[in-house]
Amino acid sequence: MDYVGSPLEIKELSESGSIEGLLAGFGNTDSHGDVIDTKAFSRTLAERGGNPLPMLLHHDPKRPIGAWNEWQEKSEGLYVKGRLTMAARDAQEAYALAKDGALPSLSVGYVARKANVDQRTGERHLLDVDLIEGSLVVAGSNPLSRVSSVKSISTAGDIADLLREAGVSGRKAKAAAGFAWKAINDTDADEDEVRAILNASAARIAAIGDRK
């Protein structure tokens, strides 16, 4: 089995372990000289159907830490969503290390089924692969892929935490979170609507603060 790595960029992290981002970047050359074609994962993902993709720690099959259960092939790469199984000891370790910045990379485990080698540059272009797993690791090699968030919003307190991390004061964050949480639970809001609600709530509480 081969591996393609990438930097792990965590913007948000909570104990629930939700995680999402680019698992593999398309079209760029990683440090091993591999280039992933935009359709390299299409067959393997279609064959997987709705079955989750294992999430491992350091590519160790004896250290599963969760599962990737949603994916989408975008122009920049393979975008995935998953969850760390926080009841598992290794997932708790991965969470703690990632939170402290000591686990800075993602890496994909795969088996190449079809690839072409550029005789001039030596680059290997991966055209069709079997996707085996996606790991959190110490060192990655693909600069395009990243984790965009490890988060969960299950209470108004989670929203307040996000606002405080964005620089909103504690008192304003708590009040804005109350507005946002009420609005979210009063509607069947999708991701873009939730983001708009958060922005509007932050602006509303900031304006209230400015009047005082």
JOKADA-V107922 format. One record per residue. RES is the residue in one small letter. PHI is phi as a letter, one per 30 degrees, with the letter a starting at -180 (999 if undefined). PSI is psi in whole degrees, -180 to 180 (none if undefined). OMEGA is omega in radians with two decimals (999 if undefined). Layout:
res->RES phi->PHI psi->PSI omega->OMEGA
res->RES phi->PHI psi->PSI omega->OMEGA
This chain:
res->m phi->999 psi->139 omega->3.10
res->d phi->c psi->169 omega->-3.09
res->y phi->b psi->144 omega->2.99
res->v phi->b psi->121 omega->-3.06
res->g phi->c psi->170 omega->-3.14
res->s phi->a psi->153 omega->3.10
res->p phi->d psi->143 omega->3.09
res->l phi->c psi->116 omega->-3.14
res->e phi->c psi->108 omega->-3.12
res->i phi->c psi->120 omega->3.09
res->k phi->c psi->-33 omega->-3.12
res->e phi->b psi->145 omega->-3.10
res->l phi->b psi->129 omega->3.09
res->s phi->b psi->165 omega->-3.03
res->e phi->d psi->-16 omega->-3.13
res->s phi->d psi->-24 omega->3.01
res->g phi->i psi->9 omega->3.07
res->s phi->d psi->141 omega->-3.05
res->i phi->b psi->141 omega->3.14
res->e phi->a psi->156 omega->3.11
res->g phi->l psi->-167 omega->3.12
res->l phi->d psi->118 omega->-3.14
res->l phi->d psi->-31 omega->3.13
res->a phi->b psi->133 omega->3.13
res->g phi->d psi->146 omega->3.14
res->f phi->c psi->143 omega->2.91
res->g phi->i psi->-9 omega->3.13
res->n phi->c psi->159 omega->-3.13
res->t phi->c psi->125 omega->3.13
res->d phi->d psi->-178 omega->-3.05
res->s phi->d psi->-13 omega->3.10
res->h phi->c psi->0 omega->-3.14
res->g phi->i psi->16 omega->3.12
res->d phi->c psi->142 omega->3.07
res->v phi->b psi->123 omega->-3.12
res->i phi->d psi->123 omega->3.09
res->d phi->d psi->153 omega->-3.08
res->t phi->d psi->-22 omega->-3.12
res->k phi->c psi->11 omega->-3.03
res->a phi->d psi->-30 omega->-3.08
res->f phi->c psi->-4 omega->-2.98
res->s phi->e psi->-48 omega->-3.11
res->r phi->d psi->-49 omega->-3.07
res->t phi->d psi->-35 omega->3.11
res->l phi->d psi->-38 omega->3.11
res->a phi->d psi->-40 omega->3.13
res->e phi->d psi->-31 omega->3.14
res->r phi->d psi->-30 omega->-3.12
res->g phi->i psi->-127 omega->3.14
res->g phi->c psi->8 omega->-3.13
res->n phi->d psi->131 omega->-3.11
res->p phi->d psi->152 omega->3.04
res->l phi->c psi->127 omega->-3.12
res->p phi->e psi->140 omega->3.01
res->m phi->c psi->120 omega->-3.08
res->l phi->c psi->167 omega->3.01
res->l phi->c psi->121 omega->3.11
res->h phi->h psi->32 omega->3.12
res->h phi->i psi->18 omega->-3.09
res->d phi->c psi->111 omega->-3.12
res->p phi->d psi->-15 omega->3.08
res->k phi->d psi->0 omega->-3.11
res->r phi->b psi->62 omega->3.06
res->p phi->d psi->140 omega->-3.10
res->i phi->b psi->-1 omega->3.14
res->g phi->l psi->-154 omega->-3.12
res->a phi->a psi->147 omega->2.96
res->w phi->c psi->122 omega->-3.04
res->n phi->b psi->0 omega->3.04
res->e phi->b psi->144 omega->3.10
res->w phi->a psi->155 omega->3.13
res->q phi->a psi->130 omega->3.09
res->e phi->d psi->112 omega->3.11
res->k phi->c psi->175 omega->-3.09
res->s phi->d psi->-33 omega->-3.10
res->e phi->d psi->-17 omega->-3.14
res->g phi->l psi->-167 omega->-3.12
res->l phi->d psi->112 omega->-3.12
res->y phi->c psi->131 omega->-3.07
res->v phi->b psi->158 omega->3.00
res->k phi->b psi->143 omega->3.13
res->g phi->a psi->-166 omega->-3.12
res->r phi->a psi->133 omega->2.96
res->l phi->d psi->136 omega->3.09
res->t phi->d psi->92 omega->-2.95
res->m phi->d psi->-11 omega->3.05
res->a phi->d psi->-16 omega->-3.13
res->a phi->d psi->139 omega->-3.09
res->r phi->d psi->-42 omega->-3.13
res->d phi->d psi->-33 omega->3.08
res->a phi->d psi->-38 omega->3.07
res->q phi->d psi->-40 omega->3.11
res->e phi->d psi->-45 omega->3.14
res->a phi->d psi->-42 omega->3.11
res->y phi->e psi->-48 omega->-3.11
res->a phi->d psi->-43 omega->-3.13
res->l phi->d psi->-43 omega->3.14
res->a phi->d psi->-41 omega->-3.13
res->k phi->d psi->-36 omega->-3.13
res->d phi->d psi->1 omega->3.13
res->g phi->i psi->12 omega->-3.11
res->a phi->c psi->-2 omega->3.09
res->l phi->b psi->80 omega->-2.87
res->p phi->c psi->6 omega->-3.01
res->s phi->b psi->158 omega->2.96
res->l phi->c psi->155 omega->3.09
res->s phi->a psi->138 omega->-3.12
res->v phi->c psi->132 omega->3.03
res->g phi->c psi->127 omega->-3.06
res->y phi->b psi->165 omega->3.00
res->v phi->b psi->121 omega->-3.12
res->a phi->d psi->127 omega->3.07
res->r phi->c psi->-33 omega->3.12
res->k phi->b psi->128 omega->-3.13
res->a phi->a psi->149 omega->3.06
res->n phi->c psi->138 omega->3.10
res->v phi->c psi->125 omega->3.07
res->d phi->d psi->112 omega->-3.08
res->q phi->d psi->-23 omega->-3.13
res->r phi->d psi->-44 omega->-3.06
res->t phi->c psi->-20 omega->-3.07
res->g phi->i psi->0 omega->3.14
res->e phi->d psi->141 omega->3.06
res->r phi->c psi->118 omega->3.14
res->h phi->c psi->115 omega->-3.11
res->l phi->d psi->115 omega->-3.07
res->l phi->c psi->-29 omega->-3.12
res->d phi->a psi->123 omega->-3.10
res->v phi->b psi->157 omega->2.94
res->d phi->c psi->118 omega->3.13
res->l phi->d psi->119 omega->-3.03
res->i phi->c psi->-46 omega->-3.11
res->e phi->a psi->166 omega->3.03
res->g phi->b psi->123 omega->-3.02
res->s phi->c psi->154 omega->2.87
res->l phi->c psi->126 omega->-3.03
res->v phi->b psi->173 omega->-3.14
res->v phi->d psi->-42 omega->-3.06
res->a phi->b psi->131 omega->3.09
res->g phi->c psi->176 omega->-3.05
res->s phi->b psi->-11 omega->-3.09
res->n phi->c psi->115 omega->-3.04
res->p phi->d psi->-10 omega->-3.12
res->l phi->d psi->-41 omega->-3.01
res->s phi->d psi->150 omega->-3.12
res->r phi->a psi->160 omega->2.97
res->v phi->c psi->124 omega->-3.09
res->s phi->d psi->-24 omega->3.10
res->s phi->a psi->148 omega->2.96
res->v phi->b psi->99 omega->-2.89
res->k phi->a psi->171 omega->2.97
res->s phi->a psi->136 omega->3.05
res->i phi->c psi->99 omega->-3.11
res->s phi->c psi->-9 omega->3.12
res->t phi->b psi->166 omega->3.05
res->a phi->d psi->-30 omega->3.11
res->g phi->d psi->-35 omega->3.09
res->d phi->d psi->-41 omega->3.12
res->i phi->d psi->-42 omega->3.12
res->a phi->d psi->-40 omega->3.12
res->d phi->d psi->-44 omega->3.13
res->l phi->d psi->-41 omega->3.14
res->l phi->d psi->-40 omega->3.10
res->r phi->d psi->-39 omega->3.10
res->e phi->d psi->-27 omega->3.12
res->a phi->d psi->-2 omega->3.07
res->g phi->j psi->3 omega->3.09
res->v phi->d psi->138 omega->-3.11
res->s phi->d psi->158 omega->-3.07
res->g phi->e psi->-47 omega->-3.10
res->r phi->d psi->-46 omega->-3.14
res->k phi->d psi->-38 omega->-3.14
res->a phi->d psi->-43 omega->-3.12
res->k phi->d psi->-44 omega->-3.14
res->a phi->d psi->-43 omega->3.13
res->a phi->d psi->-38 omega->3.12
res->a phi->d psi->-37 omega->3.11
res->g phi->d psi->-44 omega->3.09
res->f phi->d psi->-48 omega->-3.07
res->a phi->d psi->-44 omega->-3.09
res->w phi->d psi->-41 omega->3.11
res->k phi->d psi->-43 omega->-3.13
res->a phi->d psi->-41 omega->3.14
res->i phi->d psi->-42 omega->-3.09
res->n phi->d psi->-12 omega->3.07
res->d phi->d psi->-9 omega->-3.11
res->t phi->b psi->162 omega->3.00
res->d phi->c psi->67 omega->-3.01
res->a phi->d psi->139 omega->3.02
res->d phi->d psi->-176 omega->-3.03
res->e phi->e psi->-44 omega->-3.13
res->d phi->d psi->-37 omega->3.13
res->e phi->d psi->-39 omega->3.09
res->v phi->d psi->-43 omega->3.12
res->r phi->d psi->-42 omega->3.12
res->a phi->d psi->-39 omega->3.11
res->i phi->d psi->-44 omega->3.13
res->l phi->d psi->-44 omega->-3.14
res->n phi->d psi->-43 omega->3.14
res->a phi->d psi->-39 omega->-3.14
res->s phi->d psi->-42 omega->3.13
res->a phi->d psi->-43 omega->3.14
res->a phi->d psi->-39 omega->-3.11
res->r phi->d psi->-45 omega->-3.10
res->i phi->d psi->-32 omega->3.09
res->a phi->d psi->-40 omega->3.12
res->a phi->d psi->-38 omega->3.09
res->i phi->d psi->-42 omega->3.14
res->g phi->d psi->-36 omega->-3.12
res->d phi->d psi->-26 omega->-3.12
res->r phi->d psi->-17 omega->-3.07
res->k phi->d psi->none omega->999
